[in-house]
Amino acid sequence: MRSMNKNISYLSQQEWTLFERSNVGVEIMENSSVIHVTKCNKTVPVKEKCKPGMLPTIPSGHAWKYTWYPVSCSLTPVSMKDCLRGKLIYLMGDSTIRQWMEYFKASLNTLKSVDLHGSGKLKHQLAVDLDRNINIQWQKHSYPLVGSMEYSVKGIEYIARIIDRIGGDKNTIVVISLGQHFRPFPLDVFIRRVLNVHRAVQRLLLRSPDTMVIIKTENTREMHSDVERLSDFHGHIQNLVIKDIFQDLNVGIIDAWDITIAYGSNEVHPPQYIIRNQINIFLNYIC
């Protein structure tokens, strides 16, 4: 199967002028006077280590150079090899979480890819480190799946069904990322899918409370790429939906939305230093 995109728009010519580059992402203040920074005399409390279940803040953090700093907790350096030892990691969702898979394989030379047959980037991926007993796998979510690459319908499976087959234990981590492919469709499609995944996660945590579940929110994307169907307006609403639905469960939230806004990446597949910051939060959650 392959997606078929047609050049159809429901906006008038006048409405389209709102999305011209001169009207979008414009810097409000180009010239500013000197900014004076004064020392704060207040004692800054020591933040606890980041962990799942912490209440999200708005904004969730700030970026300085190439490092992300959360507001409500602190991130500590974690050795990836030691942290992932003995772990079974399920990455489920779109290509933005597949970037994690690619990052792990690039960062750990001991991880070896296992050929599960199939072709293209959309096929199920598995990488293992037999010495450290690390098992990482990525699987795409089910429909809607919009893209130019061909894929086999035999490899399509809903995330909720995958979760229902996971036994779970203290060394099992499930990471879920939904959003980008749902943007062109009515919001209720996304809401129903997230509710189904939420119920599956509830069942997983009921039979195996030690299992770690992490939600990676979707990130921003290009400002001028098919804005009518794919703009960040749709992504923002979906981002609010998924945070609201999962707030009652003890899951970790990796706020890729705020991270990509802070860096102004505006790429559906953000650069490696942003992926590194996301995975740094992930490692702090699980170790």
N, C-alpha and C positions, 0 to 999 in steps of 0.2 A: 504494500500500500504506500501511497505517497499523497501528501496534502496538495490540494489544488486551490491556489489563490487567484481570485478574479478581481479586476480593477473596478470595484463597486464602492461608491461613497454615498452616504446619506447626508452629507454636509453641503450647504450651498457654497457658491464661490465666495460670497462675502464671509461666511463662517470660516472658510479655509484660510482667509487672510490673518485670522487670529493665531495661526500656527506658523506664520513666517518667522524666519530666524530673527528678524529685527524686533519681534514681539515676544520671543520666548527666551528665557534664561538670560535676561539682560541685567547687567550689573547696575544696581540702583545708584550707588555712590562711587563715582570714579575718582574724585579727588577729595581727600579728607585732610583736616588739620592734624597736628602732632598729637599722638595719643600718649598720655602720661599714666604709667602704671605705678600704683602705690602699694606698699607692703601691707599685707593683712595681719593684724595683731591677734586674730583669733587662733586658737589651737585647733589644728585640723585632726579630727579623729582618725585612728588607724582603721582602714577598711579591712573587712574580712575577705577571705579568699572567695573567688567566684564559685558558685555551686548551683545546681538545678533548684528550681522552686523559688528563687529570689524574685521579689516583686519588680516588674520592669519600671524603669523611669523614663521620663520624656524631657530631654533626649536621653538616650541610653549611654552616651559617652562622648568623647571627643578624640580627634586624630591629631597627633603631633609628629610631623615628619612621616615616618613609615610605621608608626606604632599606634595602636588603638588603646585608649584608656577608658574603661567603663566608669560610670558615675558611682554606682552603688557597691562595687567590690573591686578587689585588686587581682591582677593576673601575675602569676609567678612563672619563671622559666621552667619548662618541663622538657625532659628528654623524650623525644618521640619514640625511639626504639624501646626504652624502658617502660614507657607509659602503655604502649600498645601490646606489650608482651602478654600472651595468653588471651587476647581479646578477639571476640567475634563481632565484626562491625557490619551492619546492614545500612547501606546508603540507598535511599529510595527517593525518586523524584525526577526532576528535569536535568538539563545539561549543566545547570549551575552547581548542582551537587555532584555531577560527574567530574567537575573540575577538582573536587576534593580527591576523587579516586586518582586522577592524573597527578595531583600534587603528592599524594602518598607514594606513588610509584616512582616519582622523580626524586623524592627526598630520601627514600629508604632503598638503597641498592640491593638489599637482601630480599625485597619483595619480588616475587616472580609471578608473572601473569600466567593464568591457566586458560588454555584455549577451550572455550565452551562452544565453539563452532558458531555459525552465523557470520554475518558480515556487517561492516559499518560501525559507526560510533554508537548506534542505538542498541546494539546487542548487549546482553547480560555480561557483565565483567566480573572477574574474580582474580584476586591476587593473594598469594600466601607466602609466609615466611615459616618454613618448617622448623627451623632451629628455635625461633622464639614463639612458635605456635600462634602466629598472627594470621587472621583470616578476614579479608576485607572484600566485600562485594557490592556492586552497584547494579540497580535495576530501574529501568524507566517506569514512570507511572502510566496508567492506562489513559484512554481517551478522555478529554481531547488531547491530541498529540499533533501539533502543527509544526511542520518543517519541510524542508526541501528534500531530505534524504528518504530513500525507500526503506521500509522495514517489513518484517513478516508479522502478520496478525497472530501467528502462533506464539509469539513472544510477548504478547500483550497480557498484562495481569493487573488487577486493581490492588492498590497498596493495602487496603483493609484485608484482603484475602491472604496476602503475603504475611502480614502481621499475625493473622490467626493461625498460621502454621509454625510460628516461632515459639519454641518452648520457653526460652528466656532463662537467664540466671545472672549472677553478679558480674560476669565477664561478657555479657551480651549488651551491645549498644545499638540502638535503632535511631537513625537520623533521617528525618523526613523534610522534603522541600517541595512545595507546591506553589504554583502561581502563574508563571510566565505564559504557559500554554492556555490558561483559562481566561486571559484578559479579553480576547475577542468575543466571548460568549456572555450570556446573561448572568448576573451575579448569583442567582439562585443555583446555577450549576455548580459553582465553586462552593457555596455554602453547604449544599447537600453532600458534596464529596468530603469536605472537611469534617462534617458531622459523622459520616461513616468511618473515617479514619480515627476520629476521636473515640467512637464506641469501640473500635478494634483495639486502640491503645488502652482503654479502660479494661477490656478483657485480658489483655496481656499483663497489665500491672496487677490484676486481681489474682491471676494464677502464678505470677512471678514478680513480686514487688521489688526485687533487687535489680530487675532489668532497667537499664538507663535509656530513656527516650528523650531525644533532642529535636526541637523544631528549628530549622534554619529558615528564616523568613526570606521572601524573595527580595531581590535587589533592584535598584533603578536600572534603566536602560537608555539607549540613545533617544535624544529629545525629538529627533525628526524622522524616525523610522516608523512609518505607518501609524501616525499618532492617533488616528481615529479608532483603530482597533487595539493598539498595543501600548498606548501612552501610560505614563506613570500615574495618571489619575486613577485608572482602573487598578493598577498595582497597589496604590495607597489604600483604596477601599478594601481590597482583599487582605492586605497586611493587617488592617484593623480587625477584620473578621476572624482571621486565624488566631490572633492574640486573644481575642475575646472568648472564642470557643474553647481554647486550651488553658484558660486561666485557672480552672478548678482542678487541674491535674498537676502532679509533681513532676513536671518535665522541664528540661532546660530550653531556654530560648536564646538563639544566636541571632541578634538583630542585624542581619545583613543589609536591611533597608537603611538604617541610620549610618552604618559604616560606609556604604557607597555614597550616601548623600554627603557625609563629612569630607570624603575624598574627592567628590565631584567627578566620579569615574564616568558616569553616563554611558556604560557599556553593559550589554546584556551578559557578557562574559568578562567580568572585571579582571584587572591584571593580577599577577602572582602575589604581590605584596598584600593585596586585600584578602586573597585566599589564605595566605599565611596567617593573617590576623584572625580570620574566622576559625582556623584550625587551632590556633593558640587558645582561644576560648574553649573550644571543644576538648582539648587536652587538659585544661584546668578543671573542666567539669568531671571528667572521668578518672582523673588521677589525683 
